[in-house]
Amino acid sequence: MSEELVTVAVNAEVCIGSGQCEMLEEETFYVNEDTVIAEITGDGQLPLDRAQRCVDTCPAQAISIVSEDNRG
């Protein structure tokens, strides 16, 4: 059974650095201490359900799913 992977992105112009994304997915998101803006680490891919949870949890609505990767 394959998991549907998607790629997430952070809109730096609207990010408020709350850190919700980093708390949920610390291997994918990192809040830069200098800019106080979330950044993507690694390839930015997550299973769809986990990515959607990050999108839904972001108080600034700065996270989006930018592509789907169907790796059957």
Beta strands, then each sheet from edge to edge (+ up, - down):
strand 1: 5-10
strand 2: 29-31
strand 3: 38-40
strand 4: 45-47
strand 5: 63-69
sheet 1: 4+ 1- 5+
sheet 2: 2+ 3-
end
